[in-house]
Amino acid sequence: MSTIHTNLRAVQQQIAHAAQLAGRMVNEIKLLAVSKTVSPETILEATRAGQIAFGENYVQEALDKMAKLHQISPDTTIEWHFIGPIQSNKTRLIAENFSWVHSVDRLSIAERLSKQRPTNLPPLNICVQVNISEEETKSGVPLGQVAKLVQQIATLPGLKLRGLMAIPEPADTLEQQRAPYQQMKQLREQLNEVGLALDTLSMGMTADLDAAILEGSTIVRVGTAIFGKRNYG
Ligand SMILES: *Cc1c(COP(=O)(O)O)cnc(C)c1O
């Protein structure tokens, strides 16, 4: 087996183990392979090991890779997720080329994605990014503004509101890692109680996968554990 294949199996085992500890079904948790900085050839290798969903942070980098992959392997189908900060002049390319966007943090961006989603494609799956650690520098909606934004997005055509995403401040212990994810879980429950049907919590990366799954994550976004250390991003 290649390194990528071995790494993917190890991450899948870690997910299965955490799910078991949490008393959850492993098939409730989707593995998103975060492929920023990773070459198209390596992405292809991961698809050959069975990986389907890939996450990218930079629009141009992602489009270049999509084009290259189409060239070298036209039959490979990939589910592309956009997970990076969104500039308004990039929304059209995102709406046209991705299946999911995890990082929506304001209404104007959602409205543009809604208008620009081609009608021949299925609705664009949307998660609202929550600034759960309330960091000044981090993107994401402050906790107090999530409910309003989520309700507004739910009415927009061309979009399918799926849930919430967060990138908490790094923390060392499992307990510290769980705290913000527990808040996310409660937030989703509160929103569902008022009639929204959020089925997704996009949370957990290489360093805090277990904590996220223990708190109900349904999509874990993993880069380093699959592809190795990056030089940027
Ligand atoms: C880079 C990135 C990840 C993956 O991080 P790793 O620590 O390499 O697993 C997940 N989510 C987002 C939003 C990222 O930018």
Ligand as a Chemical Component Dictionary entry (heavy atoms), coordinates in Angstrom:
data_LIG
# 
_chem_comp.id                   LIG 
_chem_comp.type                 NON-POLYMER 
_chem_comp.pdbx_formal_charge   0 
_chem_comp.three_letter_code    LIG 
# 
loop_
_chem_comp_atom.comp_id 
_chem_comp_atom.atom_id 
_chem_comp_atom.alt_atom_id 
_chem_comp_atom.type_symbol 
_chem_comp_atom.charge 
_chem_comp_atom.model_Cartn_x 
_chem_comp_atom.model_Cartn_y 
_chem_comp_atom.model_Cartn_z 
_chem_comp_atom.pdbx_ordinal 
LIG C1 C1 C 0 -6.087  23.139 6.661  1  
LIG C2 C2 C 0 -7.463  22.990 7.181  2  
LIG C3 C3 C 0 -7.898  21.767 7.742  3  
LIG C4 C4 C 0 -7.001  20.560 7.922  4  
LIG O1 O1 O 0 -6.076  20.762 8.937  5  
LIG P1 P1 P 0 -5.088  19.579 9.412  6  
LIG O2 O2 O 0 -4.618  20.042 10.740 7  
LIG O3 O3 O 0 -3.987  19.513 8.400  8  
LIG O4 O4 O 0 -5.860  18.322 9.473  9  
LIG C5 C5 C 0 -9.225  21.679 8.157  10 
LIG N1 N1 N 0 -10.077 22.721 8.033  11 
LIG C6 C6 C 0 -9.694  23.888 7.494  12 
LIG C7 C7 C 0 -10.684 24.991 7.394  13 
LIG C8 C8 C 0 -8.377  24.069 7.068  14 
LIG O5 O5 O 0 -8.020  25.250 6.559  15 
# 
loop_
_chem_comp_bond.comp_id 
_chem_comp_bond.atom_id_1 
_chem_comp_bond.atom_id_2 
_chem_comp_bond.value_order 
_chem_comp_bond.pdbx_ordinal 
LIG C1 C2 SING 1  
LIG C2 C3 SING 2  
LIG C2 C8 DOUB 3  
LIG C3 C4 SING 4  
LIG C3 C5 DOUB 5  
LIG C4 O1 SING 6  
LIG O1 P1 SING 7  
LIG P1 O2 DOUB 8  
LIG P1 O3 SING 9  
LIG P1 O4 SING 10 
LIG C5 N1 SING 11 
LIG N1 C6 DOUB 12 
LIG C6 C7 SING 13 
LIG C6 C8 SING 14 
LIG C8 O5 SING 15 
# 
